């Protein structure tokens, strides 16, 4: 079994765009009003030609 590298090769330089800062926290979801009623992606029902379809 090959051992996993735990150190960078000698002479490796970190690119300027790399950061040691942790990633930002995800933004809270926006609660937008659905003009057609209940959101099908939230409730799982889609209406096509007046018929509700459930995937």
PDB file of N, CA, C, O and CB in Angstrom:
ATOM      1  N   UNK A   1       0.846  -1.176   0.000  1.00  0.00           N
ATOM      2  CA  UNK A   1       0.000   0.000   0.000  1.00  0.00           C
ATOM      3  C   UNK A   1       0.896   1.245   0.000  1.00  0.00           C
ATOM      4  O   UNK A   1       1.847   1.325   0.778  1.00  0.00           O
ATOM      5  CB  UNK A   1      -0.965  -0.006   1.228  1.00  0.00           C
ATOM      6  N   UNK A   2       0.601   2.188  -0.847  1.00  0.00           N
ATOM      7  CA  UNK A   2       1.365   3.419  -0.939  1.00  0.00           C
ATOM      8  C   UNK A   2       0.954   4.364   0.178  1.00  0.00           C
ATOM      9  O   UNK A   2      -0.232   4.539   0.460  1.00  0.00           O
ATOM     10  CB  UNK A   2       1.170   4.083  -2.310  1.00  0.00           C
ATOM     11  N   UNK A   3       1.945   4.965   0.804  1.00  0.00           N
ATOM     12  CA  UNK A   3       1.642   5.906   1.884  1.00  0.00           C
ATOM     13  C   UNK A   3       1.148   7.219   1.295  1.00  0.00           C
ATOM     14  O   UNK A   3       1.573   7.643   0.221  1.00  0.00           O
ATOM     15  CB  UNK A   3       2.886   6.144   2.776  1.00  0.00           C
ATOM     16  N   UNK A   4       0.272   7.827   2.005  1.00  0.00           N
ATOM     17  CA  UNK A   4      -0.268   9.114   1.600  1.00  0.00           C
ATOM     18  C   UNK A   4       0.718  10.231   1.953  1.00  0.00           C
ATOM     19  O   UNK A   4       1.323  10.222   3.025  1.00  0.00           O
ATOM     20  CB  UNK A   4      -1.637   9.362   2.271  1.00  0.00           C
ATOM     21  N   UNK A   5       0.870  11.183   1.043  1.00  0.00           N
ATOM     22  CA  UNK A   5       1.759  12.314   1.304  1.00  0.00           C
ATOM     23  C   UNK A   5       1.151  13.192   2.392  1.00  0.00           C
ATOM     24  O   UNK A   5      -0.023  13.557   2.322  1.00  0.00           O
ATOM     25  CB  UNK A   5       2.010  13.136   0.010  1.00  0.00           C
ATOM     26  N   UNK A   6       1.942  13.524   3.379  1.00  0.00           N
ATOM     27  CA  UNK A   6       1.448  14.364   4.469  1.00  0.00           C
ATOM     28  C   UNK A   6       2.113  15.727   4.473  1.00  0.00           C
ATOM     29  O   UNK A   6       1.744  16.604   5.253  1.00  0.00           O
ATOM     30  CB  UNK A   6       1.673  13.680   5.804  1.00  0.00           C
ATOM     31  N   UNK A   7       3.091  15.902   3.603  1.00  0.00           N
ATOM     32  CA  UNK A   7       3.770  17.185   3.508  1.00  0.00           C
ATOM     33  C   UNK A   7       3.880  17.573   2.041  1.00  0.00           C
ATOM     34  O   UNK A   7       3.905  16.714   1.159  1.00  0.00           O
ATOM     35  CB  UNK A   7       5.173  17.129   4.177  1.00  0.00           C
ATOM     36  N   UNK A   8       3.944  18.859   1.795  1.00  0.00           N
ATOM     37  CA  UNK A   8       4.106  19.349   0.430  1.00  0.00           C
ATOM     38  C   UNK A   8       5.541  19.105  -0.023  1.00  0.00           C
ATOM     39  O   UNK A   8       6.456  19.069   0.800  1.00  0.00           O
ATOM     40  CB  UNK A   8       3.745  20.857   0.332  1.00  0.00           C
ATOM     41  N   UNK A   9       5.737  18.937  -1.325  1.00  0.00           N
ATOM     42  CA  UNK A   9       7.098  18.736  -1.823  1.00  0.00           C
ATOM     43  C   UNK A   9       7.981  19.939  -1.504  1.00  0.00           C
ATOM     44  O   UNK A   9       7.494  21.062  -1.371  1.00  0.00           O
ATOM     45  CB  UNK A   9       7.082  18.480  -3.337  1.00  0.00           C
ATOM     46  N   UNK A  10       9.261  19.694  -1.385  1.00  0.00           N
ATOM     47  CA  UNK A  10      10.211  20.766  -1.101  1.00  0.00           C
ATOM     48  C   UNK A  10      10.183  21.776  -2.244  1.00  0.00           C
ATOM     49  O   UNK A  10      10.168  21.397  -3.416  1.00  0.00           O
ATOM     50  CB  UNK A  10      11.648  20.201  -0.898  1.00  0.00           C
ATOM     51  N   UNK A  11      10.175  23.049  -1.902  1.00  0.00           N
ATOM     52  CA  UNK A  11      10.154  24.092  -2.914  1.00  0.00           C
ATOM     53  C   UNK A  11       8.751  24.518  -3.327  1.00  0.00           C
ATOM     54  O   UNK A  11       8.593  25.417  -4.153  1.00  0.00           O
ATOM     55  CB  UNK A  11      10.900  23.633  -4.114  1.00  0.00           C
ATOM     56  N   UNK A  12       7.729  23.877  -2.755  1.00  0.00           N
ATOM     57  CA  UNK A  12       6.342  24.252  -3.091  1.00  0.00           C
ATOM     58  C   UNK A  12       6.015  25.616  -2.498  1.00  0.00           C
ATOM     59  O   UNK A  12       6.300  25.884  -1.331  1.00  0.00           O
ATOM     60  CB  UNK A  12       5.336  23.184  -2.571  1.00  0.00           C
ATOM     61  N   UNK A  13       5.414  26.473  -3.316  1.00  0.00           N
ATOM     62  CA  UNK A  13       4.978  27.784  -2.839  1.00  0.00           C
ATOM     63  C   UNK A  13       3.471  27.901  -3.042  1.00  0.00           C
ATOM     64  O   UNK A  13       2.941  27.602  -4.112  1.00  0.00           O
ATOM     65  CB  UNK A  13       5.732  28.935  -3.580  1.00  0.00           C
ATOM     66  N   UNK A  14       2.811  28.338  -2.001  1.00  0.00           N
ATOM     67  CA  UNK A  14       1.357  28.477  -2.032  1.00  0.00           C
ATOM     68  C   UNK A  14       0.979  29.599  -3.001  1.00  0.00           C
ATOM     69  O   UNK A  14       1.556  30.684  -2.921  1.00  0.00           O
ATOM     70  CB  UNK A  14       0.793  28.762  -0.605  1.00  0.00           C
ATOM     71  N   UNK A  15       0.013  29.369  -3.927  1.00  0.00           N
ATOM     72  CA  UNK A  15      -0.431  30.434  -4.831  1.00  0.00           C
ATOM     73  C   UNK A  15      -0.994  31.624  -4.051  1.00  0.00           C
ATOM     74  O   UNK A  15      -1.511  31.463  -2.945  1.00  0.00           O
ATOM     75  CB  UNK A  15      -1.490  29.897  -5.808  1.00  0.00           C
ATOM     76  N   UNK A  16      -0.890  32.800  -4.627  1.00  0.00           N
ATOM     77  CA  UNK A  16      -1.316  34.037  -3.954  1.00  0.00           C
ATOM     78  C   UNK A  16      -2.811  34.035  -3.633  1.00  0.00           C
ATOM     79  O   UNK A  16      -3.226  34.654  -2.653  1.00  0.00           O
ATOM     80  CB  UNK A  16      -0.983  35.247  -4.823  1.00  0.00           C
ATOM     81  N   UNK A  17      -3.627  33.350  -4.442  1.00  0.00           N
ATOM     82  CA  UNK A  17      -5.081  33.385  -4.215  1.00  0.00           C
ATOM     83  C   UNK A  17      -5.535  32.402  -3.133  1.00  0.00           C
ATOM     84  O   UNK A  17      -6.701  32.437  -2.740  1.00  0.00           O
ATOM     85  CB  UNK A  17      -5.813  33.080  -5.512  1.00  0.00           C
ATOM     86  N   UNK A  18      -4.666  31.538  -2.645  1.00  0.00           N
ATOM     87  CA  UNK A  18      -5.034  30.633  -1.562  1.00  0.00           C
ATOM     88  C   UNK A  18      -5.123  31.406  -0.258  1.00  0.00           C
ATOM     89  O   UNK A  18      -4.352  32.337  -0.024  1.00  0.00           O
ATOM     90  CB  UNK A  18      -4.019  29.478  -1.439  1.00  0.00           C
ATOM     91  N   UNK A  19      -6.060  31.020   0.584  1.00  0.00           N
ATOM     92  CA  UNK A  19      -6.261  31.711   1.847  1.00  0.00           C
ATOM     93  C   UNK A  19      -6.334  30.690   2.982  1.00  0.00           C
ATOM     94  O   UNK A  19      -6.758  29.552   2.780  1.00  0.00           O
ATOM     95  CB  UNK A  19      -7.543  32.576   1.802  1.00  0.00           C
ATOM     96  N   UNK A  20      -5.924  31.104   4.155  1.00  0.00           N
ATOM     97  CA  UNK A  20      -6.045  30.246   5.328  1.00  0.00           C
ATOM     98  C   UNK A  20      -7.342  30.517   6.085  1.00  0.00           C
ATOM     99  O   UNK A  20      -7.634  29.853   7.079  1.00  0.00           O
ATOM    100  CB  UNK A  20      -4.849  30.444   6.253  1.00  0.00           C
ATOM    101  N   UNK A  21      -8.114  31.489   5.617  1.00  0.00           N
ATOM    102  CA  UNK A  21      -9.371  31.838   6.274  1.00  0.00           C
ATOM    103  C   UNK A  21     -10.410  30.733   6.027  1.00  0.00           C
ATOM    104  O   UNK A  21     -10.422  30.139   4.949  1.00  0.00           O
ATOM    105  CB  UNK A  21      -9.897  33.211   5.761  1.00  0.00           C
ATOM    106  N   UNK A  22     -11.268  30.454   6.993  1.00  0.00           N
ATOM    107  CA  UNK A  22     -12.314  29.443   6.785  1.00  0.00           C
ATOM    108  C   UNK A  22     -13.324  29.939   5.749  1.00  0.00           C
ATOM    109  O   UNK A  22     -13.458  31.145   5.545  1.00  0.00           O
ATOM    110  CB  UNK A  22     -13.031  29.111   8.123  1.00  0.00           C
ATOM    111  N   UNK A  23     -14.027  29.026   5.102  1.00  0.00           N
ATOM    112  CA  UNK A  23     -15.010  29.449   4.107  1.00  0.00           C
ATOM    113  C   UNK A  23     -16.147  30.222   4.770  1.00  0.00           C
ATOM    114  O   UNK A  23     -16.443  29.987   5.941  1.00  0.00           O
ATOM    115  CB  UNK A  23     -15.566  28.233   3.348  1.00  0.00           C
ATOM    116  N   UNK A  24     -16.786  31.135   4.050  1.00  0.00           N
ATOM    117  CA  UNK A  24     -17.893  31.894   4.653  1.00  0.00           C
ATOM    118  C   UNK A  24     -19.094  30.990   4.913  1.00  0.00           C
ATOM    119  O   UNK A  24     -19.293  29.981   4.238  1.00  0.00           O
ATOM    120  CB  UNK A  24     -18.306  33.068   3.742  1.00  0.00           C
ATOM    121  N   UNK A  25     -19.877  31.373   5.894  1.00  0.00           N
ATOM    122  CA  UNK A  25     -21.090  30.620   6.214  1.00  0.00           C
ATOM    123  C   UNK A  25     -22.107  30.814   5.088  1.00  0.00           C
ATOM    124  O   UNK A  25     -22.177  31.899   4.510  1.00  0.00           O
ATOM    125  CB  UNK A  25     -21.687  31.074   7.587  1.00  0.00           C
ATOM    126  N   UNK A  26     -22.888  29.797   4.768  1.00  0.00           N
ATOM    127  CA  UNK A  26     -23.879  29.948   3.708  1.00  0.00           C
ATOM    128  C   UNK A  26     -24.941  30.982   4.092  1.00  0.00           C
ATOM    129  O   UNK A  26     -25.294  31.129   5.262  1.00  0.00           O
ATOM    130  CB  UNK A  26     -24.540  28.597   3.403  1.00  0.00           C
ATOM    131  N   UNK A  27     -25.432  31.682   3.090  1.00  0.00           N
ATOM    132  CA  UNK A  27     -26.471  32.690   3.331  1.00  0.00           C
ATOM    133  C   UNK A  27     -27.789  31.994   3.665  1.00  0.00           C
ATOM    134  O   UNK A  27     -28.067  30.898   3.178  1.00  0.00           O
ATOM    135  CB  UNK A  27     -26.643  33.621   2.091  1.00  0.00           C
ATOM    136  N   UNK A  28     -28.575  32.632   4.485  1.00  0.00           N
ATOM    137  CA  UNK A  28     -29.884  32.081   4.837  1.00  0.00           C
ATOM    138  C   UNK A  28     -30.791  32.092   3.597  1.00  0.00           C
ATOM    139  O   UNK A  28     -30.737  33.031   2.803  1.00  0.00           O
ATOM    140  CB  UNK A  28     -30.533  32.894   6.007  1.00  0.00           C
ATOM    141  N   UNK A  29     -31.611  31.067   3.430  1.00  0.00           N
ATOM    142  CA  UNK A  29     -32.499  31.038   2.270  1.00  0.00           C
ATOM    143  C   UNK A  29     -33.513  32.175   2.327  1.00  0.00           C
ATOM    144  O   UNK A  29     -33.994  32.548   3.396  1.00  0.00           O
ATOM    145  CB  UNK A  29     -33.223  29.692   2.185  1.00  0.00           C
ATOM    146  N   UNK A  30     -33.823  32.712   1.157  1.00  0.00           N
ATOM    147  CA  UNK A  30     -34.803  33.795   1.088  1.00  0.00           C
ATOM    148  C   UNK A  30     -36.200  33.200   0.980  1.00  0.00           C
ATOM    149  O   UNK A  30     -36.427  32.283   0.191  1.00  0.00           O
ATOM    150  CB  UNK A  30     -34.513  34.737  -0.114  1.00  0.00           C
ATOM    151  N   UNK A  31     -37.114  33.706   1.751  1.00  0.00           N
ATOM    152  CA  UNK A  31     -38.490  33.232   1.705  1.00  0.00           C
ATOM    153  C   UNK A  31     -39.265  34.151   0.764  1.00  0.00           C
ATOM    154  O   UNK A  31     -39.771  35.197   1.170  1.00  0.00           O
ATOM    155  CB  UNK A  31     -39.137  33.200   3.138  1.00  0.00           C
ATOM    156  N   UNK A  32     -39.348  33.737  -0.503  1.00  0.00           N
ATOM    157  CA  UNK A  32     -40.024  34.551  -1.507  1.00  0.00           C
ATOM    158  C   UNK A  32     -41.453  34.060  -1.699  1.00  0.00           C
ATOM    159  O   UNK A  32     -41.723  32.861  -1.647  1.00  0.00           O
ATOM    160  CB  UNK A  32     -39.257  34.519  -2.844  1.00  0.00           C
ATOM    161  N   UNK A  33     -42.348  34.988  -1.919  1.00  0.00           N
ATOM    162  CA  UNK A  33     -43.743  34.628  -2.162  1.00  0.00           C
ATOM    163  C   UNK A  33     -43.871  34.002  -3.546  1.00  0.00           C
ATOM    164  O   UNK A  33     -43.280  34.494  -4.507  1.00  0.00           O
ATOM    165  CB  UNK A  33     -44.667  35.870  -2.034  1.00  0.00           C
ATOM    166  N   UNK A  34     -44.639  32.919  -3.654  1.00  0.00           N
ATOM    167  CA  UNK A  34     -44.877  32.251  -4.932  1.00  0.00           C
ATOM    168  C   UNK A  34     -46.159  32.813  -5.531  1.00  0.00           C
ATOM    169  O   UNK A  34     -47.229  32.665  -4.939  1.00  0.00           O
ATOM    170  CB  UNK A  34     -44.970  30.697  -4.759  1.00  0.00           C
ATOM    171  N   UNK A  35     -46.072  33.456  -6.694  1.00  0.00           N
ATOM    172  CA  UNK A  35     -47.264  34.084  -7.275  1.00  0.00           C
ATOM    173  C   UNK A  35     -48.359  33.090  -7.677  1.00  0.00           C
ATOM    174  O   UNK A  35     -49.528  33.465  -7.771  1.00  0.00           O
ATOM    175  CB  UNK A  35     -46.866  34.886  -8.477  1.00  0.00           C
ATOM    176  N   UNK A  36     -47.982  31.811  -7.917  1.00  0.00           N
ATOM    177  CA  UNK A  36     -48.966  30.818  -8.344  1.00  0.00           C
ATOM    178  C   UNK A  36     -49.488  29.962  -7.193  1.00  0.00           C
ATOM    179  O   UNK A  36     -50.231  29.010  -7.428  1.00  0.00           O
ATOM    180  CB  UNK A  36     -48.364  29.927  -9.398  1.00  0.00           C
ATOM    181  N   UNK A  37     -49.123  30.275  -5.981  1.00  0.00           N
ATOM    182  CA  UNK A  37     -49.584  29.485  -4.835  1.00  0.00           C
ATOM    183  C   UNK A  37     -48.425  28.773  -4.178  1.00  0.00           C
ATOM    184  O   UNK A  37     -47.335  29.332  -4.056  1.00  0.00           O
ATOM    185  CB  UNK A  37     -50.646  28.472  -5.264  1.00  0.00           C
ATOM    186  N   UNK A  38     -48.655  27.534  -3.751  1.00  0.00           N
ATOM    187  CA  UNK A  38     -47.622  26.775  -3.052  1.00  0.00           C
ATOM    188  C   UNK A  38     -46.511  26.359  -4.006  1.00  0.00           C
ATOM    189  O   UNK A  38     -46.775  25.986  -5.149  1.00  0.00           O
ATOM    190  CB  UNK A  38     -48.228  25.541  -2.381  1.00  0.00           C
ATOM    191  N   UNK A  39     -45.303  26.422  -3.549  1.00  0.00           N
ATOM    192  CA  UNK A  39     -44.139  26.085  -4.370  1.00  0.00           C
ATOM    193  C   UNK A  39     -44.076  24.580  -4.612  1.00  0.00           C
ATOM    194  O   UNK A  39     -44.066  23.814  -3.648  1.00  0.00           O
ATOM    195  CB  UNK A  39     -42.839  26.574  -3.696  1.00  0.00           C
ATOM    196  N   UNK A  40     -44.032  24.126  -5.877  1.00  0.00           N
ATOM    197  CA  UNK A  40     -43.978  22.682  -6.136  1.00  0.00           C
ATOM    198  C   UNK A  40     -42.673  22.052  -5.665  1.00  0.00           C
ATOM    199  O   UNK A  40     -42.650  20.871  -5.319  1.00  0.00           O
ATOM    200  CB  UNK A  40     -44.161  22.415  -7.614  1.00  0.00           C
ATOM    201  N   UNK A  41     -41.599  22.813  -5.649  1.00  0.00           N
ATOM    202  CA  UNK A  41     -40.344  22.243  -5.185  1.00  0.00           C
ATOM    203  C   UNK A  41     -40.355  22.037  -3.680  1.00  0.00           C
ATOM    204  O   UNK A  41     -39.598  21.216  -3.161  1.00  0.00           O
ATOM    205  CB  UNK A  41     -39.181  23.135  -5.580  1.00  0.00           C
ATOM    206  N   UNK A  42     -41.201  22.767  -2.976  1.00  0.00           N
ATOM    207  CA  UNK A  42     -41.286  22.597  -1.528  1.00  0.00           C
ATOM    208  C   UNK A  42     -42.310  21.532  -1.145  1.00  0.00           C
ATOM    209  O   UNK A  42     -42.073  20.746  -0.227  1.00  0.00           O
ATOM    210  CB  UNK A  42     -41.642  23.921  -0.864  1.00  0.00           C
ATOM    211  N   UNK A  43     -43.422  21.502  -1.827  1.00  0.00           N
ATOM    212  CA  UNK A  43     -44.499  20.595  -1.444  1.00  0.00           C
ATOM    213  C   UNK A  43     -44.599  19.352  -2.322  1.00  0.00           C
ATOM    214  O   UNK A  43     -45.373  18.449  -2.004  1.00  0.00           O
ATOM    215  CB  UNK A  43     -45.799  21.325  -1.480  1.00  0.00           C
ATOM    216  N   UNK A  44     -43.833  19.275  -3.428  1.00  0.00           N
ATOM    217  CA  UNK A  44     -43.770  18.052  -4.217  1.00  0.00           C
ATOM    218  C   UNK A  44     -44.883  17.857  -5.222  1.00  0.00           C
ATOM    219  O   UNK A  44     -44.910  16.813  -5.874  1.00  0.00           O
ATOM    220  CB  UNK A  44     -43.758  16.913  -3.322  1.00  0.00           C
ATOM    221  N   UNK A  45     -45.797  18.781  -5.390  1.00  0.00           N
ATOM    222  CA  UNK A  45     -46.885  18.631  -6.356  1.00  0.00           C
ATOM    223  C   UNK A  45     -46.719  19.647  -7.475  1.00  0.00           C
ATOM    224  O   UNK A  45     -46.442  20.819  -7.220  1.00  0.00           O
ATOM    225  CB  UNK A  45     -48.263  18.799  -5.670  1.00  0.00           C
ATOM    226  N   UNK A  46     -46.886  19.205  -8.696  1.00  0.00           N
ATOM    227  CA  UNK A  46     -46.816  20.070  -9.863  1.00  0.00           C
ATOM    228  C   UNK A  46     -48.177  20.037 -10.543  1.00  0.00           C
ATOM    229  O   UNK A  46     -48.821  18.989 -10.598  1.00  0.00           O
ATOM    230  CB  UNK A  46     -45.676  19.628 -10.842  1.00  0.00           C
ATOM    231  N   UNK A  47     -48.609  21.164 -11.052  1.00  0.00           N
ATOM    232  CA  UNK A  47     -49.893  21.235 -11.732  1.00  0.00           C
ATOM    233  C   UNK A  47     -49.642  21.460 -13.211  1.00  0.00           C
ATOM    234  O   UNK A  47     -48.956  22.407 -13.595  1.00  0.00           O
ATOM    235  CB  UNK A  47     -50.784  22.361 -11.139  1.00  0.00           C
ATOM    236  N   UNK A  48     -50.202  20.580 -14.049  1.00  0.00           N
ATOM    237  CA  UNK A  48     -50.067  20.689 -15.492  1.00  0.00           C
ATOM    238  C   UNK A  48     -51.447  20.542 -16.106  1.00  0.00           C
ATOM    239  O   UNK A  48     -52.071  19.487 -16.005  1.00  0.00           O
ATOM    240  CB  UNK A  48     -49.082  19.621 -16.056  1.00  0.00           C
ATOM    241  N   UNK A  49     -51.922  21.609 -16.745  1.00  0.00           N
ATOM    242  CA  UNK A  49     -53.258  21.647 -17.355  1.00  0.00           C
ATOM    243  C   UNK A  49     -54.344  21.310 -16.331  1.00  0.00           C
ATOM    244  O   UNK A  49     -55.302  20.603 -16.645  1.00  0.00           O
ATOM    245  CB  UNK A  49     -53.332  20.668 -18.541  1.00  0.00           C
ATOM    246  N   UNK A  50     -54.190  21.817 -15.116  1.00  0.00           N
ATOM    247  CA  UNK A  50     -55.201  21.638 -14.087  1.00  0.00           C
ATOM    248  C   UNK A  50     -55.129  20.330 -13.344  1.00  0.00           C
ATOM    249  O   UNK A  50     -55.942  20.093 -12.451  1.00  0.00           O
ATOM    250  CB  UNK A  50     -56.521  21.761 -14.683  1.00  0.00           C
ATOM    251  N   UNK A  51     -54.177  19.461 -13.679  1.00  0.00           N
ATOM    252  CA  UNK A  51     -54.050  18.172 -13.009  1.00  0.00           C
ATOM    253  C   UNK A  51     -52.783  18.178 -12.150  1.00  0.00           C
ATOM    254  O   UNK A  51     -51.702  18.525 -12.627  1.00  0.00           O
ATOM    255  CB  UNK A  51     -54.014  17.006 -14.045  1.00  0.00           C
ATOM    256  N   UNK A  52     -52.925  17.797 -10.896  1.00  0.00           N
ATOM    257  CA  UNK A  52     -51.760  17.751 -10.006  1.00  0.00           C
ATOM    258  C   UNK A  52     -50.994  16.449 -10.255  1.00  0.00           C
ATOM    259  O   UNK A  52     -51.568  15.360 -10.251  1.00  0.00           O
ATOM    260  CB  UNK A  52     -52.195  17.863  -8.502  1.00  0.00           C
ATOM    261  N   UNK A  53     -49.694  16.589 -10.469  1.00  0.00           N
ATOM    262  CA  UNK A  53     -48.855  15.424 -10.688  1.00  0.00           C
ATOM    263  C   UNK A  53     -47.830  15.380  -9.560  1.00  0.00           C
ATOM    264  O   UNK A  53     -47.299  16.413  -9.150  1.00  0.00           O
ATOM    265  CB  UNK A  53     -48.163  15.468 -12.097  1.00  0.00           C
ATOM    266  N   UNK A  54     -47.565  14.207  -9.078  1.00  0.00           N
ATOM    267  CA  UNK A  54     -46.594  14.034  -8.011  1.00  0.00           C
ATOM    268  C   UNK A  54     -45.503  13.109  -8.537  1.00  0.00           C
ATOM    269  O   UNK A  54     -45.781  11.998  -8.988  1.00  0.00           O
ATOM    270  CB  UNK A  54     -47.260  13.461  -6.709  1.00  0.00           C
ATOM    271  N   UNK A  55     -44.260  13.579  -8.474  1.00  0.00           N
ATOM    272  CA  UNK A  55     -43.170  12.760  -9.010  1.00  0.00           C
ATOM    273  C   UNK A  55     -42.789  11.742  -8.007  1.00  0.00           C
ATOM    274  O   UNK A  55     -41.886  10.942  -8.251  1.00  0.00           O
ATOM    275  CB  UNK A  55     -41.959  13.603  -9.393  1.00  0.00           C
TER     276      UNK A  55
END
